[in-house]
Structure formats: structure tokens, C-alpha cells
């Protein structure tokens, strides 16, 4: 059995940095955004319990910092880089890559929200704006956890979140099935000690997959959108054929214990092919190399030998990675 590590917590950091023109978020503005993000995490904690109570999940935690310059967070965690800015545009601007999301918030829109965010006490206008903010934060955080775009639910765009009768929000009713499965498995409280191994072959649109962790969900993508070709699978091997008429450009393979593999269509071959990107939750790691540029330079020339120290108080080990590094492009690793 491949080694696993207990991870009872998953930390999201709200990282406030100066805006494009040097704007600094006020204490009051930060307090509003912090309340939104804490509520987002509360809803997700409730969702994973409702969705699959048989699986133990990491408890989501939130921390907030204000810095002059963005900093890294631990590998098994995520961050929102937040800029509160004075621009004349009612659109919130956001995007997420790996375990980092950047969000630019108009001061004028944030000012509409009351200090106490009790939905029952909000005006209709303030409630609509509150839902607007929540939609964006949910959407980007779910991208960081591995979800893509759907035809329905939060991953389709801005939707109505609160039940009009009792002002409640239940994520289990607001997420498409594929995103729900990905989120639940991505937040498992047991994670892999090292990145998963996944290979795929493709011949005449028939794909064959092999992994060292059980497959959980497979979905074919078209421009970051789920297609109607998806599989709720189980086991270490899986084969399927993509219809010739389908417009597609990638395949995502979600594994148990928070790992996933991304294959670009143009990269797939008849011979076993490794993923373009590996996504996995890892404990905090220390790479015993001088700089990332050194790593990038050596990967192309010869297999890189390095040691990874698993920095976990209750489970500390060293791994010789010389055998593994040949199978993964370090520059494309995603630790989130």
C-alpha cells in the first residue's frame, strides 16, 4: 500500500496586498472580506459532511494577513491574493491557477455590503451583492481544489444561492455532480506522501489509463468545460473511447486521496504517456536544491537526484526521489 499521511486541516490564506495603484485595504474592508471567506469555508465543511459522511475530510481553516508583497503558503493549502482597488468597474476580476487565486475587488462594490452580514436583515440590493461576492469566491476556490466549468450550479457562473423561504445556502444543492465528487475527494484528510503515478495511451480515440492510486472520476474537457463524457470509476486501470464527433482538448483523472492528472489531447500518444500536469495535496516540503532555476536546468539534461523531507510533526521521513523525478516534469508540478 502506498504511504499516506494524515492531514486533519486545510488552510486557506486571505493575503491582502496593495492594489495596482498602491491602494491599501482598510481594516473595515478586510473584515468584510474575511467574513465572506469564513462563511465560504463553513459552507464547504457542511457540504462535504452532507455529501459523503463516510469519508473523513480535512477541516477547513482560514487565516488573514496583510503584506506589502505576496508570500508563499505551505504546499498543502491555498491562498487568495486580494487587492481592494478604486477602479470604475462593477466587475470583480478573478482567476485561479493551482493553489493560488488572485482577486481584484472594487471598493465601491464592497461598500454596498453591511458590516454585519446577516442575510435576513439585508436589503434586496445588498443581498444580491453578497451573493455576487460569494459566487466568485466559491468559484475560484473550487478551481483551486480541482473543479472545472459546468453547465449548471456554481461552476456555471453567478447563480442564486440563498433559499428565499429561509435564507439558507446548501452547497449540496448548488454543485453539479462532477464538481461535487472532485471537491469531496480533494479534501480527504488522508493525502499521498509522494505524487501519484499516472500513465495513459490513446489509439483511435480509445484511452487506457493506469495509476498507482484508485481512480475516482474521469472527465473529458472542452476549453475548461466538462463534456458529457465522464466516468465515476474505481480501480487502478480504466479504458474508454471518446466519440469521434466530440469536441475536446483534455482529460482529467481524479484519484483518491486528493490527487489528479491532466492530459492535454495533443500530448497523448499510442505509447504510455505521463500527464502534462499532476495535481496533489502534499505536506510542506523542503527541496534540498539551491534555486528553482537550477532544478529546471537539470531536468532537461539528466535525472535529478534530490531528497524531499516530509515536514509533518507526527510523521517525518526522507525520500530518495532519484527514481521518481524522471517521470515528472518538476516545472509543471501542482501542489495544492
PyMOL commands that set and color helices and strands:
alter all, ss='L'
color gray80, all
select helices_A, chain A and resi 27-51+107-110+119-121+124-144+154-156+171-173+177-186+256-258+265-267+292-299+325-327+330-332
alter helices_A, ss='H'
color red, helices_A
select strands_A, chain A and resi 4-6+9-16+59-66+77-85+93-97+100-106+190-192+198-203+206-211+215-222+225-232+237-241+250-255+260-264+273-274+277-280+285-287+307-310+317-320+333-335
alter strands_A, ss='S'
color yellow, strands_A
deselect
rebuild
show_as cartoon
